[in-house]
Amino acid sequence: MNFNELRKQHSQFIYEGFETKLDKEDLKVTFNFLLTPDTRFRPEVIFPNVSLERLDKIGLRVLENLVFNLGIVELISYWKAACPPQIVINAGFLNEEQVKYWKELLIKGLGEFFYTNKIDFTRKDLVQFVILSKAKDINKLDSEQIVQNGKKKLKDEQVLSFRDRDLVLVGGGKDSAVTLDIISKSEKEYGVLLLNPTLAAKEIAFKSGCQKIITITRRIDPKLLELNKSGYLNGHTPFSAYLAFLGSLAGVFYDYKNIVVSNESSSNESNVIWMGQEINHQYSKSFEFEKDFRQYCQKYLAPINYYSYIRSLNELEISELFSKMPQYHKLFRSCNKGSKQGIWCGRCPKCVSTYLTLYPYLGSKLKEIFGKDLLRDESLIPLVKGLLRENDVVKPFECVATVEEIKTAISLGIERAKKDGSEIPKVLQATYETTRS
């Protein structure tokens, strides 16, 4: 089925509500979504070691509002399966400013999805947010919604200040390793937040010496995967936006004022201009998203300070710092294709971009990390030319370095090879001319 057929069959996506249950000290949140007429989704997220005492201090208003907003960013992954023209919000209230924020996040965050599925995201009837709750309903609380063993109620109190310490989100790549290593050597108190972590993420967190590691579990409803297999729409979602809302909720649960991510300056570069708009695979890692989310969070969620520790750095600056952290060299994994297996595939744009930007600083040592010398694999030359966007090709939809960073990496790589007295790798030889244009 195509976009128009799916919208005729599914006219609404309804955010019906959410459930929160404290089982011992694990808080399980379940969202209730309905893709009309009759497809229901119940994704879950589990926060470990959340005490009833802490929830009692937070209060229901703060808790329900945070969970409600996490549900909105969660629903984006389910809405895109059929792109219904209406998103009906029945789980809470959004004012006009909030609706504007969410619509912009949905459209810009799904830019790659719209591009790859050739969907006109500029059409006025693409999506309408319908808010069924009224502002006065915010103060109507279901005292039975949060329970411990089916019995305990929570007080309706609010705590709007948090301890000035850092909660660092770690994903397993070199960027978060750099952030974590620098913060771990400071005198400031910090913790690590992991979501469905890969082995690389867990090993980097442990290697840093952090004593406070929080591991959250997110479970996608299998019905979504079934729909994708049956021909419903699929594609990239703004995962880093999900992490921003999740991190803020974790900050409140575990008492951290600062939520620290590792999004570098290169994430601001778009992949392609389409329908007059920039399409950016890394939109939810961009400074634009960071700034907008921080404002939204502090106005509508909690006084949490969300920011990227390495925002001012480019890929080469980060690579140089990382090259001086040998304890992480054999632990990190940035390859999306191989991360779950703990390997580098050695053939994707992410692998090649990472190799290119690290080569000027690590040289031949990279072969030990990746298992082979990517710069001597001539079959990768077209991929590098793609990273350089020769002949105006579309920038790969991966978290890769900018065109200028790739050009600089190639030039510095040649200098490194000459300095080492080794033969200039064929991949660098074949792409060097492009760096001079």
C-alpha positions in Angstrom: 0.0 0.0 0.0 1.2 3.5 -0.7 0.9 6.7 1.3 -2.6 7.8 0.1 -4.0 4.3 0.4 -2.8 4.0 4.0 -4.2 7.4 4.9 -7.7 6.4 3.6 -7.6 3.2 5.6 -6.2 4.8 8.7 -7.6 8.3 9.3 -6.5 8.8 12.9 -3.7 8.0 15.3 -5.0 8.3 18.8 -2.8 8.7 21.9 -5.3 7.2 24.3 -3.3 7.3 27.5 -0.5 5.7 29.6 -0.1 3.5 32.6 2.7 3.6 35.2 3.3 0.8 37.7 6.0 0.5 40.3 7.0 -3.1 40.7 9.4 -3.3 43.6 11.7 -0.5 42.5 11.3 -0.8 38.7 8.9 1.8 37.2 7.2 0.4 34.1 5.5 2.9 31.7 3.1 1.6 29.1 1.7 3.8 26.4 -1.7 3.1 24.7 -1.9 4.0 21.1 -4.7 3.3 18.5 -4.2 3.4 14.8 -7.8 3.5 13.7 -9.8 1.5 13.1 -8.5 -1.3 15.2 -4.7 -1.6 15.5 -3.5 -1.1 19.0 0.1 -0.5 20.2 1.4 -0.8 23.8 5.1 0.1 23.8 6.9 0.0 27.2 9.8 1.6 28.9 11.2 0.4 32.2 13.2 2.7 34.6 15.2 0.7 37.2 15.6 1.6 40.9 13.0 4.3 41.2 12.0 4.5 44.8 8.5 5.2 45.9 10.0 7.8 48.2 11.4 9.7 45.2 8.2 9.5 43.3 6.4 10.8 46.3 8.6 13.8 46.3 8.2 14.5 42.6 4.4 14.4 42.8 1.8 13.2 40.3 1.5 16.4 38.3 5.2 16.5 37.4 5.4 12.7 36.8 2.3 12.5 34.6 3.3 15.5 32.6 6.8 14.0 31.9 5.4 10.6 31.0 2.7 12.2 28.8 5.3 14.1 26.8 7.6 11.0 26.4 4.6 9.3 24.9 4.3 12.0 22.2 7.8 11.5 21.0 7.3 7.7 21.2 4.2 7.8 19.0 6.1 9.3 16.1 7.6 5.9 15.4 4.1 4.4 15.2 2.4 7.2 13.4 4.7 7.0 10.4 3.6 3.5 9.6 0.5 4.9 7.9 0.8 8.7 8.4 -2.9 9.3 9.4 -4.0 12.9 8.7 -5.0 13.3 12.4 -3.0 12.8 15.6 -5.6 12.8 18.4 -4.2 13.5 21.8 -6.5 12.2 24.6 -3.8 11.5 27.2 -3.2 15.1 28.3 -3.2 18.7 27.2 -1.1 20.7 24.7 -1.5 24.4 24.2 -1.0 26.1 20.8 2.7 26.7 21.3 3.3 23.1 22.3 1.4 21.8 19.3 3.5 24.0 17.0 6.7 22.6 18.7 5.5 19.0 18.2 4.4 19.5 14.6 7.8 21.0 13.7 9.7 18.2 15.5 7.6 15.6 13.6 8.2 17.1 10.2 11.9 18.0 10.6 12.6 14.8 12.5 11.0 12.7 9.8 12.6 14.6 7.0 14.6 11.6 5.8 11.6 9.4 6.1 9.6 11.7 3.9 12.4 12.0 1.4 13.1 8.3 1.1 9.3 7.5 0.8 8.7 10.4 -1.6 6.0 12.0 0.6 5.1 15.7 0.2 5.6 16.9 3.7 4.8 20.5 2.7 1.1 19.7 2.1 -1.1 21.5 4.5 -3.2 18.4 5.3 -0.2 16.3 6.1 -1.0 16.1 9.8 -3.3 17.9 12.3 -3.0 17.6 16.0 -6.4 17.3 17.7 -6.4 18.0 21.4 -9.4 16.5 23.2 -8.4 17.5 26.8 -8.9 21.0 28.1 -6.4 23.0 30.1 -8.4 22.6 33.3 -8.0 18.8 32.9 -4.3 19.1 33.7 -5.1 19.3 37.4 -7.4 16.3 37.4 -5.3 13.4 38.7 -5.9 9.7 38.7 -4.6 8.8 42.2 -4.8 5.1 41.4 -2.6 5.4 38.3 0.7 5.1 40.1 0.7 2.1 42.4 3.1 -0.1 44.3 2.0 -3.7 44.4 -1.5 -2.4 43.6 -1.9 -0.5 46.9 0.2 2.6 47.5 -0.9 6.1 46.5 1.3 9.1 45.9 1.0 12.6 47.2 0.3 15.4 44.8 3.5 17.4 45.4 6.1 19.0 43.1 9.8 19.2 43.4 11.3 21.7 40.8 14.9 21.7 41.8 17.6 19.1 41.3 21.2 18.4 42.3 23.8 20.0 40.1 25.3 16.9 38.7 25.7 15.4 35.2 23.9 12.4 33.7 25.8 11.4 30.6 24.1 9.5 27.8 26.4 6.9 26.4 25.8 5.1 23.1 29.0 3.3 22.4 30.7 5.6 19.9 33.8 7.7 20.2 31.9 10.9 20.8 30.2 9.8 24.0 33.5 8.2 25.1 35.2 11.6 24.7 32.5 13.3 26.7 32.5 10.7 29.4 36.3 10.6 29.8 36.6 14.3 30.2 33.8 14.5 32.7 35.0 11.5 34.6 38.3 13.3 35.3 36.6 16.4 36.6 35.6 16.8 40.2 31.9 17.1 39.4 29.6 14.3 40.4 28.2 12.3 37.4 26.3 9.2 36.3 25.8 7.3 33.1 22.5 6.6 31.3 22.2 3.6 28.9 19.2 2.7 26.9 19.0 -0.9 25.6 22.8 -0.8 25.6 25.2 -2.5 23.2 28.2 -4.3 24.5 30.3 -1.3 23.5 28.2 1.2 25.4 28.4 -1.0 28.6 32.1 -1.5 28.3 32.8 2.2 27.8 30.6 3.1 30.8 32.4 0.6 33.0 35.9 1.5 31.7 35.2 5.2 32.7 35.1 4.1 36.3 31.5 5.4 36.8 29.9 4.0 39.9 26.4 5.2 38.9 25.2 3.5 35.7 21.5 3.6 35.0 20.2 1.1 32.3 16.8 1.7 30.9 14.9 -0.8 28.8 12.6 0.2 25.9 10.4 -2.3 24.2 8.8 -1.7 20.8 5.4 -3.2 20.3 6.0 -6.2 17.9 2.8 -5.2 16.0 4.8 -2.3 14.5 7.4 -4.6 13.1 4.7 -6.8 11.7 3.1 -3.9 9.9 6.5 -2.9 8.4 7.0 -6.5 7.1 3.5 -6.4 5.6 4.2 -3.3 3.5 3.4 -0.4 5.8 5.7 2.7 5.6 9.0 2.5 7.4 12.1 4.7 7.8 14.3 6.9 10.0 12.9 8.5 13.1 14.4 11.2 15.3 15.9 8.8 17.9 18.0 11.5 19.6 14.8 13.5 20.2 13.5 10.4 22.1 16.7 10.3 24.1 16.3 14.0 25.0 12.8 13.4 26.5 13.9 10.1 28.1 17.0 11.7 29.6 15.0 14.6 31.1 12.6 12.1 32.7 15.5 10.2 34.0 17.0 13.4 35.4 13.9 14.0 37.4 13.7 10.3 38.6 17.3 10.1 39.6 17.9 13.7 40.7 20.3 15.1 38.0 20.0 18.7 36.9 22.2 18.3 33.8 21.5 15.9 30.9 24.6 15.6 28.8 24.8 14.3 25.2 27.6 14.2 22.7 26.4 15.8 19.5 29.2 17.5 17.5 29.0 20.5 15.2 28.9 18.4 12.0 25.4 17.2 12.9 24.2 20.7 11.7 25.0 19.9 8.0 22.0 18.7 6.0 22.0 15.8 3.5 20.0 17.3 0.7 17.6 20.1 -0.2 14.2 18.7 -1.1 11.0 20.5 -1.7 12.8 23.7 -0.7 13.7 22.4 2.7 16.8 21.0 4.3 16.7 17.3 5.0 19.0 16.4 7.8 19.5 12.8 9.0 20.9 14.2 12.2 18.2 16.9 12.8 17.6 15.7 16.4 21.4 16.0 17.0 21.6 19.5 15.6 22.0 22.7 17.6 18.6 23.8 16.3 16.9 20.9 18.0 19.1 21.2 21.2 18.2 24.8 21.6 14.5 24.3 20.9 14.2 21.3 23.2 16.0 23.0 26.1 13.5 25.8 25.9 10.6 23.4 25.7 11.9 21.3 28.6 12.5 24.2 30.9 9.1 25.8 30.1 6.9 22.7 30.0 8.7 19.8 31.7 11.2 20.5 34.4 14.2 22.8 35.1 16.6 20.4 33.5 19.7 21.6 31.6 20.0 19.6 28.4 23.1 20.2 26.3 25.8 18.7 24.2 29.2 18.7 25.8 31.1 18.6 22.5 28.8 20.9 20.4 31.6 23.3 19.5 33.9 20.5 18.2 34.1 19.1 14.7 34.8 15.4 13.8 38.6 15.9 13.5 38.9 17.7 16.8 36.9 14.9 18.5 39.0 12.2 16.7 42.2 13.9 17.9 41.0 13.9 21.5 39.8 10.3 21.2 43.2 9.2 19.8 44.7 10.1 23.2 42.2 7.8 25.0 43.7 4.3 24.2 41.6 2.6 26.9 38.5 3.0 24.6 40.1 2.2 21.2 39.1 -1.4 21.1 35.8 -0.9 22.9 34.0 1.7 20.8 31.7 0.8 17.9 30.1 3.4 15.6 28.9 1.1 12.8 25.1 1.0 12.8 25.1 -2.2 10.8 27.5 -4.1 13.1 26.9 -2.4 16.5 24.5 -5.1 17.8 27.1 -7.8 16.9 29.9 -5.7 18.3 31.7 -5.5 15.0 32.7 -3.0 12.3 31.2 -4.0 8.9 34.0 -2.0 7.2 31.8 -1.2 4.2 29.3 1.5 5.2 29.6 5.3 5.2 29.8 5.4 9.0 32.8 3.0 9.1 34.6 4.8 6.3 33.9 8.3 7.8 35.1 7.2 11.2 38.3 5.6 9.8 39.1 8.6 7.7 38.8 11.1 10.6 40.8 8.9 13.0 43.6 8.0 10.5 45.6 11.3 10.8 46.0 10.6 14.5 46.2 6.8 14.8 47.6 5.8 11.4 48.3 2.1 11.0 46.9 1.4 14.5 43.4 1.6 13.1 43.9 -1.7 11.3 43.9 -3.4 14.8 40.7 -1.7 15.7 38.7 -2.3 12.5 40.3 -5.7 11.6 41.5 -4.4 8.2 43.0 -1.3 6.5 40.0 0.3 4.9 42.1 2.9 3.1 43.7 0.1 1.0 40.4 -1.3 -0.1 39.8 0.2 -3.5 36.2 -0.9 -3.6 35.5 1.8 -1.0 36.6 4.7 -3.3 33.1 5.3 -4.6 31.8 5.5 -1.1 34.5 8.1 -0.1 33.5 10.1 -3.2 29.9 9.9 -2.0 31.0 11.4 1.3 32.7 14.1 -0.7 29.4 14.6 -2.6 31.1 14.4 -6.0 28.7 15.3 -8.8 26.2 16.7 -6.2 25.2 13.2 -4.9 23.1 13.1 -1.8 25.1 13.0 1.4 24.8 9.5 3.0 22.0 9.3 5.5 24.3 8.4 8.3 26.0 10.3 11.2 29.1 11.1 9.1 31.6 13.9 8.9 30.9 17.0 6.8 32.3 17.4 3.3 34.9 19.8 4.5 35.9 17.5 7.3 36.3 14.6 4.9 38.4 16.7 2.6 40.6 17.8 5.5 40.9 14.2 6.8 42.1 13.0 3.4 44.8 15.7 3.2 45.9 15.1 6.8 45.9 11.4 6.1 48.3 11.8 3.3 50.6 13.9 5.5 50.4 11.1 8.1 51.4 8.4 5.7 54.4 10.5 4.4 55.4 11.2 8.0 55.3 7.5 8.8 57.3 6.8 5.7 54.7 4.4 4.4 53.0 4.2 1.0 50.1 6.5 0.6 46.9 4.4 0.8 45.1 4.0 -2.5 41.8 5.3 -1.3 43.5 8.6 -0.3 45.4 8.8 -3.6 42.2 8.3 -5.6 40.2 11.0 -3.7 42.9 13.6 -3.0 42.2 15.7 -6.1 38.6 16.4 -4.9 40.0 17.9 -1.7 41.7 20.6 -3.7 38.6 21.8 -5.5 
